[in-house]
Structures are given as C-alpha cells and as structure tokens.
Amino acid sequence: MSDPLPIHEAEQALLYIDANCDRDTWFSIAGALKNEYGDAGWDMFESWSQQGQSYDKGACRATWRSAKPGHYSIGTLIKLAKDGGWDRPKRELTVEEKRQLSDAHEARRRERQAEIEADEARSMAMQDAVASACHTVWERHTETMGKSAYLGKKGVGAHGVRFFRNAVLLVIDDQAQTCEIKLGPEIRAFFNSLPNPRPEHISFQLLKSGAIAVPLCDTQGMVWSIQTVNEQGTKLFPKYGRKKGLFHVLGSLEGAQLVGFAEGYATAATAYELGSGYPVVCCFDSGNMKAVAAEMHKASMLVDKTPIWLADNDKPDPKNGKRAGQDAALKCQEAFGGVILVPSFPKKDAA
C-alpha cells in the first residue's frame, strides 16, 4: 500500500508524466486520481490531459466517468511519475501532520467506499431495467421471419435470431434508473425534446428495421440483453446490458457430443452450417468465452460433451504481439479441455 499522497504532491507528480501517453496509461491515471481523491481529482486530471495533443473535453469527461474507484491506486501514478524522473519530496512530517494526512486519507477512503457501493447498486438496478426492456423488445417487437443484408453478406442463415419489425428506441436514464421503450411518433417526439447538449444521465439506442437481434441468454434461457447487428455489420449492446457469462446457442445441446464455442454470431453460424449439425455457442467476444463455459459447466450443460474452441484468426496486437482469439481459446482449453480450431471459412470476415 502506498503512503497517502497530498494533492499538491500529486499535481507535482503529474508534471513528470507525458500526457501524450497511450490510452491504457491515460485511463490508469484517471483511475488512480479518482480512487485517491474522488471527484476532487477531476480538475487535476483534466488540466493534465489538456497538455496532450489529442485532448478532447468530451472524451476526457467520459473517461473520468467510466473510471471506477478501487481498480487503481495512487501507487500507479507515483510509479509512472518516478519512471519519468520525479523524486518525491523527502520531508520528515510532524506527528500532527501525519495524523492530519492519515485522517484525510481515511475520510477519502470512506467516501470512495460509499461511492463504490452506490455505483454497484445503481448498476444492478440499471441492469435489471435494461433486461426488462430487452425482454419486452425481444417478445413484442421482433419476429422470426425477415431479411438482413448483413446475413446475406456473410452467407449464413438466421439461427435463433430475430428481425426488428419496426424501429424501437431504448431510452436509458441513469438518474431515474429507468429504461423506456419508445415507438413510432414517440421516437420523433423524444429527439425533438432532447436538450442540446444532451444531459449526461440520458443515453439511447435506436434499433432499426433491417437489423437482426441476437439474444444474450443465461443457462435458464432468460433473455438479459440483445445484441443488434445492422446492415453494415455494426454490433451494439445497450448500455448497462449484462453480457458476462451470457450466450446464444445455435442448434440443440441435447444429445450432442461436440459443442463449438465462437465469438461472433456469423462465425458461430458458419461453423454450425459447416459442422455436420453440432451445436455452436455464440459468446459475443473472446473475453466472454471462458465465462460462458464456466456458467454452462456449473449448470451441467457440458456433461459428456467435447468443447471445440473456435478461435478467431486475429492479427497480433502491435503493442504486445498477443492474439486475443487464440489466447482466449487456450485459456478455455486449459480450464475445460477440448480442442482448439482456427477455422478458415469460405466466406471472409465471418465474425
């Protein structure tokens, strides 16, 4: 644990950290300041960020909002500053100064803990609100028959996905903790009445006809969220929508000896159609694949089944040389056994 860092020392330390850093470092600075000082650290973060060539006030504010207390410590900032040549002042504090600094640090810790608990409670409430809205959209505003330019481009069929019969607008209000569904004239009325600039607690997602809806289900079959894929292939999830451990199964798991696990729907559909009928589980991204397998294993859905991990043939990350798809598949194999395949499909970009 790092010693408490007075705000004036944090301001000095930031002078030794290049604001033209990569996004991960930039985000870690936001997290460290927010964790140590709460919202009192915002002015420091913004002032420091303004020194970067790509500074954008909106992006800066969004990053600060998304930084969660507890993920980083002030030690992150101290290390980066020391790497940049900062030498923390070494002054012997009096007993009273130490007490005051410790008391202030403890007060901020209690404030941060209260913020974390409030944020978790709000996130859970919003997750439930979004889940209820998505379930309604799935049941009432989508249909099993339809056309999709995206599916046509990928050369795959519709396996358990649905089509929007009309435009649907999800309006998510963090402040009221609601997720409303608007249709027809209500959509235009909403946009006509939306203040400019848009309030930070209001967000929305417009689901248009021509897009497909892919359900995100748990092991009981409950729809918690919906991934929409429009005609151009843009994939969106609603804000606060749950994803971890959720999935969509193409085919039937009953009696199957092999079960495929893929990232995106198109890859899953291609493998399903080429794989002699064995079921394939769409996990939505490589990071979610292991969580999905864990949930299915816990629910005894993989008994007497051999998993086939269908790893996307990702290009190496230029920063670290890692391949997200293959690395995720390897972790799954280590945890649950099975076979790793890096398929090459007739259709390109089957993701």
C-alpha positions, 0 to 999 in steps of 0.5 A: 500500500502506498503512503497517502499522497497530498494533492499538491504532491500529486499535481507535482507528480503529474508534471513528470508524466507525458500526457501524450501517453497511450490510452491504457496509461491515460485511463490508469491515471484517471483511475488512480486520481479518482480512487485517491481523491474522488471527484476532487481529482477531476480538475487535476486530471483534466488540466493534465490531459489538456497538455496532450495533443489529442485532448478532447473535453468530451472524451476526457469527461467520459473517461473520468466517468467510466473510471471506477474507484478501487481498480487503481491506486495512487501507487500507479501514478507515483510509479509512472511519475518516478519512471519519468524522473520525479523524486518525491519530496523527502520531508520528515512530517510532524506527528500532527501532520501525519495524523492530519494526512492519515485522517484525510486519507481515511475520510477519502477512503470512506467516501470512495467506499460509499461511492463504490457501493452506490455505483454497484447498486445503481448498476444492478438496478440499471441492469435489471431495467435494461433486461426488462426492456430487452425482454419486452423488445425481444417478445413484442417487437421482433419476429422470426421471419425477415431479411438482413443484408448483413446475413446475406453478406456473410452467407449464413442463415438466421439461427435463433435470431430475430428481425426488428419489425419496426424501429424501437428506441431504448431510452436509458436514464441513469438518474431515474434508473429507468429504461423506456421503450419508445415507438413510432411518433414517440421516437420523433417526439423524444429527439425533438425534446432532447436538450442540446447538449444532451444531459449526461444521465440520458443515453439511447439506442435506436434499433432499426428495421433491417437489423437482426437481434441476437439474444444474450441468454443465461443457462435458464434461457432468460433473455438479459440483453440483445445484441443488434447487428445492422446492415453494415455489420455494426454490433451494439449492446445497450448500455448497462446490458449484462453480457458476462457469462451470457450466450446464444446457442445455435442448434440443440445441446441435447444429445450432442457430443461436440459443442463449438464455442465462437465469438461472433454470431456469423462465425458461430453460424458458419461453423454450425452450417459447416459442422455436420449439425453440432451445436455452436455457442455464440459468446459475443467476444473472446473475453466472454468465452471462458465465462460462458463455459464456466456458467454452462459447466456449473449448470451441467450443460457440458456433461459428456460433451467435447468443447471445440474452441473456435478461435478467431484468426486475429492479427497480433496486437502491435503493442504486445504481439498477443492474439486475443482469439487464440489466447482466449481459446487456450485459456478455455482449453486449459480450464475445460479441455477440448480442442482448439480450431482456427477455422478458415471459412469460405466466406471472409470476415465471418465474425 
